[in-house]
Structures are given as C-alpha cells and as structure tokens.
Amino acid sequence: MNRLHYEDLIKRELLGDLGNAGDITTGFLIPEELSTRGWITARSQGVLAGIEAGLYAFTLLSPETKIETFFKDGDHFEAGDRLASVSGSVRTLLTGERTALNLISHLSGIATATRKMVEAVKGTGAKITDTRKTLPGLRALQKHAVRCGGGVNHRFGLDGAVMIKDNHLRCLPDVEKSIRELRERLGHTFRIEVEVDTLDQLEKLLDHPVDLPIDIVLLDNMSDEELRQAVKLVNGRFITEASGNVTIETIGSIAATGVNYISSGALTHSVPSIDIGFDFE
C-alpha cells in the first residue's frame, strides 16, 4: 500500500492514545536517552497483513527508529515467529506499541479469515470477495488485508460500480427503461450489478431482452438449492455473486452451487484479531 493510505489514520490513532498530556507513565519512568530493541512476535498462527502500516506508528513518533521486517503481507506465520524488530528510544517503542499491535492484529485477523475461506472453496472456481461493511476509517486497509488473504475486492465505494439493490428497485416504475438509460450515461468501464432475493425476481429479470445491459446479478440470502437453480437459470448470461449467511462452515456448499463470486461482510466487520505481541530484549 502507499503510505498516503494510512498516514493520517496512524496519526489519529496516536493522538487519540496520547490525549492532551501524552504518555505520562513512560514520560515519568523512562529516561529520555534509554534505547532498546523489541520484537513483534506472533502468539498464534495466521496470515500477515498491515505490517508496514502498523510499524509506521514508531516511525511517526521518531524517524530515527530502525525497523526490520522478517515477514511480508500475505505470508503465513506460526506461533512464536518473530515478524519484525524495532530498535530505538524506549519511550518511542512503549508509546507506539498499542497503535502498531492493534492494526497488525486486526488486519492479520482479516487476512487469516480470508485465507481460510479461499482454501475452503479451492477447486470450485468461486472467488471470495469483501463488501462495504467495513469499519469507519479502515476501509482501504481492511480491503488490503482481504487481498493479502487471497480474496478479491468488491467496489471500494459508491462510485466504484453501479449496484442496484432491493430498495432501489422499489423506487423504479420501469426497471428496464431505468437500466438502459443508466448504461447510456455511464462510462464504459462501469459494471452494473442488480440484486435479487428470490428466484421469481431473477426470472423476471431474465424475462427482459438478452441485451439488457446488466453485468452481474447478486443472489442475496438464497439457500444452496436456490443458488443452484439460479446459476442454471442465468446460464452464463451474467456473472453470479452469492451473499448472505456466508461463514467458514457454509462457504464450501455455497461454492459448490456454481456461483462465480461469494461476498462476505463478516470478513471485515467481525473477524477476531490475531494474537501478536511486542517483547523487549
């Protein structure tokens, strides 16, 4: 990632931690001239994400801090592995520790969960993708973590693609006319995705002429049997995406239905962090 994607975020996190008075514990107890080396160490296995962004907290506090990384984003690690070393002022290391670990642990949790889902659908042809259900301020980093785990990204924001959802459809008196007018106004690089909740809705969509300019159909909260029927009905006319009730336990059977993509909001909004610590020599 480019540093511009996370620099302001790290600054805000550090300022939130420092408050108005700064790190009073470290400031009172630790001499300014004291220096040491610390190790970013995995306490459980996982897939790494956000190592550069997290460690940038130390660099922001003191540009003289020396950082060496032994794993890169996307690498698998085991419990006990040393992921990086940080050398410099003890004050800097103590003050930046929590911001760095929070980010690396959270993003590695996303990468690890994504890798598990990717492995679970191997051989089916289905790809794992994220959603816009991201935590405020963390979207770029969370989506980066999904890529580190082997997933692919859905649109980053409302301007990344057209996604016509159920509430949009309820407001359109003539769906076909609206979609055709939309396609005429859009640039050629934009895709159009339409959400359906039932097979009846899908059949109505397919009843339109074959040149209806839709690229993707989102099959929302359908059972495995409904997904199989939907894939058969679409018959390659659109890209198919399954969403809703996607977990590591269900994703294998969802992929077996033949859908092209499986999107999971849980990858970014509710995965557990990986246990990563910071230990001084």
N, C-alpha and C positions, 0 to 999 in steps of 0.2 A: 504494500500500500504506500501511497505518497504520504509524507509526513503531514501535509495540509489536511488530510482526512481526520487526523486525531489530535493535532497540536492543541487546538482550542479546548477540546474535551479534557485532555490531561491537565491543562491549566485550571479549568473549572474545578476538577476533582481535587487538585492540590489546594486550591484556595478554599474550597469547602472544608477540607480537613484542617487546614491551618487556622481558619477562623480569623478573629481580629488580633489575637495575641501570639499566634504561631505555636510551634511545638514546645510548650512550656516544660514538659518533663525532660526532653532531650536538651533544651536550652539551658536548664539549671544544672543538670547532672553531668553532661558530656563536655569535656574541654574542646575548644574550637579546633585545636591543632591535631586532635586524635584522628587516626585513619585506620582502615582495616579492609579486609576482603570478605565478601559474602557470597553464598551460593544459592541460586534459585534451584530448588530441588523438588522433584515430583514425589509425592507421598502415595500416589496411586497411578495406575497406568492410564493412558489416554492418547489423544491426538492433539498436538500443539497448535495453538492459534494466538495471535496477538503478542508475540514475544517482543517484537521491536516497539510496538505501541506502548506496551506496559513498561518496558525498561526506560522509555523516554522520560518517564517521571523523574528518574535520577538525573538525567542529563539536563532537564529543565531547572532543577534545583541547583545543580553545579555542573557547568560544562566541562570541568576538569575530571569528572567521574569517568573511569575506564570500564568499559563493558565488553565482555567476550561471550558470544553465544556458541553453544555446542550442538544445538538442535535448531532447525528452522521450521517455520509454519508448515503444517501438513505432515510433519514427521510423527511417527508413533514413538511413545516413550513408555518405560516401565517404572514401577515404584522404585525409588532410590536413585534414579538417573539425575545427574546434575545437568540442568538445562542451560544455565548461563552463570557467569561470575560477574560480580560488580565490585569494583575497588575504588575507594576514595574516602572522603570525610565520613566519619561515623555519624555525624549529625545528618548529613545528606541521606545516608543509607537508612537510618531509622525513620526519618521524616517521609521519605518516598516509598517505603516498603508497602504500606497498605494499598496505596493507589495502584502500584505496579501489580501486586498479587491479585487484587480484586479483578482487574481487567484480564490478566492472563488466565486466571482460574475460570472466569466466566466464559471467555471466548473459547478456551480449550474444552469446556463442557459442551459447547455448541458443536465444535468440530468432532468431538468424540461421539456424540449422539448421531450426527450426520453420517459418520463413517459406519456406524452400526447399521443404519438404515440402508446405506449404499450396499453393504455386504449382504444384507438380507434379501435384496432384490437382484443380486447378480445373476446373470443369465436370462433374465426376463425381458430385457430391453427397456425397462422403465427407468426413468431418471428421477432423482429426488430433488425437489426444489423447495425454497422457502416461501414466505409470504410477506406482507407488510405489517404483520403482527410483531413488531419489534419494539424494544424499549426506547423511550424518548432519548434522543441524542446519540444512540448507539447503532443506528441502522447500518451505516457503512461498514462498521467494524463487525457487526453480527453477520452481515451478509458475506463479508470476507471470511469469517470463520466457517460458514457453510461451505464455501469453496475449498477451504483447507481440508474439510472432511470428505471431499469428493462429490458434493452436491453442486447444483447449478442455481443461479439466482433467477427469481421471478422479477417482475418490474420493481425498480427501486422506489418509485413514487408514482403519483397520479399522472405525471406527464410522460411516463415511460412506455405506456401502451394503453390501448382502449380496452376496458374490462366492463362489459355491460352486465350488471348484476340484477337480482330479482327486483329490487326497489326501482332501478332504472326502468325495467320492463313494465312495471305497473304504471309508470307515468307516460308511456308511449302509446298513443292511439293506433299507430301503424308502424309496427316493428320493422317490416321490410323496407318501407319508404325511409324511415329514420336511418337505418344502417346504410342504405345506398347513398343517401345524402352525406352521411358522415364520411364514408370512404372517399367521396369526391373531394371533400375538404381536407382530408388527411394527407400528409406526406407519404411517399411510397415505402418508407422504412417502418411505418407503424403497423402493428398487427391488431386485429380485432378479436377479442375473446367474449363469448357470451355464456352466462351461467344458466344451467337448468337444474332443477331439483327433482324432477320426475321424468320417467320415460315418455309420458304424454307430452310434456313440454318439449322434449327432444324431438319427438315425431312431428310436432307442429313446426318446429324449426326446420326439419328436414323436408317438410312439405313445400317449402319455398323453392323456387328455381335453383338449379345446381350452381348458378353463377352468383348466388347471394354472397357478398364479399366478407365472409367470416373465415378466420384462420384457425381458431381454437374454440373448443367447447369445454366448459368447466362442468364436470359431473359432481354435484355437491351432495354430500351426505347420502350416497346411494349404497345399497347392500352389494356384496360381491356379485350376486346373481344379476342385479340390476346393471351393474357395471359391465358384466359380460354381454348382456343384451344390448347395452348402449354401444359398446365397441362394435358389435355385429351390425347394428343399425347404421352407425356412422360409416363403416366400411371404407375407412381411409379418406373420407371426404374432408374431415377436419382433423387437426391434432386433438387428442383427448387428454384431459387432465382430471384426475380424481382428487377430491379434497374432502375433509371432514372425517373425524374419528380415526385419524391416522396415528398409530402407535407402533412401537417396535414389534408388538405382538400381532398386529393386524396387517402390517405393510406387505408381508410376503404374499398373503392371499389376495390383497388388492392388486399387486403387481401381476399376479398370475391371470388376472382378467384380461390383460392385453392393453391396458391404458399406456399412453406414451409418457405421461408425467404424473407424479404424485406429490402434491404440495402439503407441507406440514407447518402450521403456525407454532406448534409446540417446540420446534427446533430453536426458535428464538425467544419465545416468551416464557418458557417454564422448564428449561433443562437444568439439572443440578450442576453446580460448579465442580471442577476437578480440584482435588486437594493438592495444593502446591505451597511450599514453604520457602522461607528465606533464613538461612543459618550462617552466622558469622564463623570465621576461623577461630 
